[in-house]
Amino acid sequence: MVDRLALTGSVNFIGTAEARLTPEEGALALAARAPHPDLHPHVFLPDDTRLWPRCSR
């Protein structure tokens, strides 16, 4: 779910096609995924805004 007003989101991830996962296993599985190749900042997004997510990790 994405709340565009509060700028928050959540995912209800319960497992893979093969098995259900514990919350800890799910966190590891999601962390191991690579971002989708089409995911990128909007071309008009200012450079300083693009850097913020990388600096906050």
C-alpha positions as a printed NumPy array, in Angstrom:
array([[  0.   ,   0.   ,   0.   ],
       [  1.268,   3.495,  -0.804],
       [  0.109,   6.63 ,   0.98 ],
       [  0.966,   9.473,  -1.388],
       [  0.082,  12.131,   1.193],
       [  2.234,  10.765,   4.019],
       [  4.888,   9.502,   1.564],
       [  4.91 ,   6.036,   3.135],
       [  4.421,   2.545,   1.801],
       [  4.263,  -1.065,   2.933],
       [  4.401,  -4.55 ,   1.428],
       [  2.606,  -7.653,   2.698],
       [  5.224, -10.233,   1.695],
       [  4.42 , -13.703,   3.026],
       [  6.764, -15.877,   0.996],
       [  7.769, -17.216,  -2.362],
       [  6.081, -19.59 ,  -4.791],
       [  7.922, -22.434,  -3.071],
       [  7.31 , -21.687,   0.615],
       [  6.037, -19.285,   3.242],
       [  8.759, -17.307,   4.989],
       [  9.184, -15.974,   8.5  ],
       [  9.44 , -12.18 ,   8.793],
       [ 13.209, -12.524,   9.196],
       [ 13.53 , -14.777,   6.129],
       [ 11.286, -12.42 ,   4.164],
       [ 13.458,  -9.438,   5.083],
       [ 16.537, -11.3  ,   3.855],
       [ 14.798, -12.348,   0.623],
       [ 13.674,  -8.779,  -0.109],
       [ 17.107,  -7.333,   0.736],
       [ 18.73 ,  -9.773,  -1.712],
       [ 16.548,  -8.662,  -4.634],
       [ 18.02 ,  -6.283,  -7.196],
       [ 15.958,  -3.221,  -8.148],
       [ 13.928,  -3.482, -11.346],
       [ 16.062,  -2.317, -14.31 ],
       [ 13.451,   0.292, -15.28 ],
       [ 13.523,   1.897, -11.816],
       [ 15.225,   5.299, -11.98 ],
       [ 14.713,   8.88 , -10.781],
       [ 12.521,  11.141, -12.866],
       [ 14.617,  13.134, -15.346],
       [ 13.44 ,  16.464, -13.865],
       [ 14.314,  15.507, -10.27 ],
       [ 17.028,  17.874,  -8.926],
       [ 20.463,  16.335,  -8.341],
       [ 20.47 ,  17.068,  -4.583],
       [ 17.156,  15.224,  -4.21 ],
       [ 18.527,  12.222,  -6.107],
       [ 21.42 ,  11.947,  -3.641],
       [ 19.262,  12.018,  -0.49 ],
       [ 18.073,   8.346,  -0.579],
       [ 21.627,   7.136,  -1.186],
       [ 22.984,   9.172,   1.728],
       [ 20.253,   8.03 ,   4.123],
       [ 21.   ,   4.295,   3.794]])
